[in-house]
Each structure stands twice: as C-alpha cells, then as structure tokens.
Amino acid sequence: GAVVSQHPSRVICKSGTSVKIECRSLDFQATTMFWYRQFPKQSLMLMATSNEGSKATYEQGVEKDKFLINHASLTLSTLTVTSAHPEDSSFYICSARAHPGALGSPLHFGNGTRLTVT
Amino acid sequence: AQSVTQLGSHVSVSEGALVLLRCNYSSSVPPYLFWYVQYPNQGLQLLLKYTTGATLVKGINGFEAEFKKSETSFHLTKPSAHMSDAAEYFCAVSKPLEYGNKLVFGAGTILRVKS
C-alpha cells in the first residue's frame, strides 16, 4: 500500500532556531501534500496544502513566514519551522493522496514529528 | 461549514465487550466520512470510509460504521474489543468535491480496553 515517510520522528531544538521536517511519498507521486498540526489533547488541524512546483496554500491563521513549505519534487515536501518558540511545540503530521481525484481517495499519513522547543 | 462532534473524549470498555464510538457531523452537502486510528507516537491509519453506496461500511481490524443521513451520524463499532484496540480514534469529514483533501477532524476519542 501507499506509504508516506516523515522524518525526523522527534526533534528537540532551542528557541530561536529553525527545524526542517521532511515528508516523502515512497511508492507514489504526490502533486499535493498536506501538513497537519496536533496540539496536546486536541484534534488535528490542517495548516497548509503543499503543491508541487508552486506556492503552498495556507489555512487562515497560519503564518506562512513562520511555517515555510517547499514541495520541490513529486515525492518530497518539507516544512520548516523558522525561529521556533516553545508555543510551536507540537505534533506535526504530513499526508498525501496516492490517487488524486479518485472518489473518496483517503489520505495516507506519515508517522508524525514530535517537535519540542526549549 | 463542516464540523464533526465526537461524543466522549474517553471511552473505556472491557476486553470482549462491544465498542461504540460516536460521531455526528454537520455539513451543507452529504460529505465523505472517515474513521482514523492513531496509536501512540504514530501517524493516523485509515480504518474505514464512506463515500457513496452501502451505508454500512466495514474496515480493518473488525471495525465497521454505519452512515445514517437522518441522524447525521457515522458511529464506529466493533463487536468484541481487543487489548490492541486501545488507541485514539478520529472521525473526519470532507466535501465530496474536494475528494477527501481537506479533512475536518473531530476532537478524537481515546479508547481504553480493560482486561
């Protein structure tokens, strides 16, 4: 089945530094990938839609300069949390669809990245 | 706007007992409906989905869910709970025209299975 690989699984960084999270589709091409964020004891919230070869589409309230998304190839999207602060500590999950446009085609999710900013 | 309500942030059942996780949605159009499971420190895994056709859908690990339009519900059930079912479960909806792209998730229900 379709697999989405996310790296790293855990990262601890100091306040003010930047962190890059990679999301790869291993056995399919993904023109679109999605980045979600999960706050403790809360549900996942869509942050942005990553489009291969073009700018990402951010959801309302998400700072595009804070959360830089690059989708340089059909199998790789990256999320960079710039100048991280403790409030950015969260669980970030990427996802992609193996069959764009297919009826009800579900998303395949990466295993997530636990970011802790100290 | 779409929204999803999962009744009960925590559900506890005994091993072998019926599992019932509730999900109600609101949507201006009939949505696509999904149940995902999240094991500790892992990403989401699709359990089952409803798009069109038969309203009772079967998923992996013995789970099933029934779409009831009149009740705007999509409750998840499993006849007999297993210890390995302990996880967090998310109900989600999307607009059909978005082909499941932008999922709106419920707040999640943590299932605990007692031995």
Contacts between the chains, C-beta under 8 A, distances in Angstrom:
chain1	res1	chain2	res2	distance
A	4	B	43	7.6
A	6	B	43	7.1
A	9	B	41	7.6
A	32	B	101	7.0
A	34	B	101	7.0
A	34	B	102	7.8
A	41	B	9	7.9
A	42	B	107	6.5
A	42	B	108	7.8
A	43	B	90	6.5
A	43	B	105	4.3
A	43	B	106	6.1
A	43	B	107	4.7
A	43	B	108	5.4
A	44	B	44	7.6
A	44	B	90	7.1
A	44	B	103	7.9
A	44	B	105	4.9
A	45	B	105	7.8
A	46	B	102	6.0
A	46	B	103	7.1
A	49	B	101	7.2
A	49	B	102	7.6
A	93	B	43	5.5
A	93	B	44	6.9
A	95	B	44	7.7
A	97	B	99	7.5
A	97	B	100	7.0
A	97	B	101	7.2
A	100	B	99	7.3
A	101	B	99	5.9
A	102	B	99	7.0
A	103	B	51	5.6
A	103	B	52	7.5
A	103	B	99	7.2
A	104	B	32	4.8
A	104	B	49	5.7
A	104	B	50	7.9
A	104	B	51	3.3
A	104	B	52	7.8
A	104	B	96	7.7
A	104	B	99	7.0
A	104	B	100	5.6
A	105	B	99	6.1
A	105	B	100	5.8
A	106	B	34	6.3
A	106	B	46	4.8
A	106	B	49	5.6
A	106	B	100	5.9
A	107	B	44	7.9
A	107	B	46	7.7
A	107	B	100	6.5
A	107	B	101	7.9
A	107	B	103	6.7
A	108	B	46	7.8
A	109	B	36	7.8
A	109	B	43	4.0
A	109	B	44	4.2
A	109	B	45	7.3
A	110	B	43	5.1
A	111	B	41	7.7
A	111	B	42	5.3
A	111	B	43	4.2
A	112	B	41	7.6
A	112	B	42	7.0
A	112	B	43	4.8
A	114	B	41	7.4
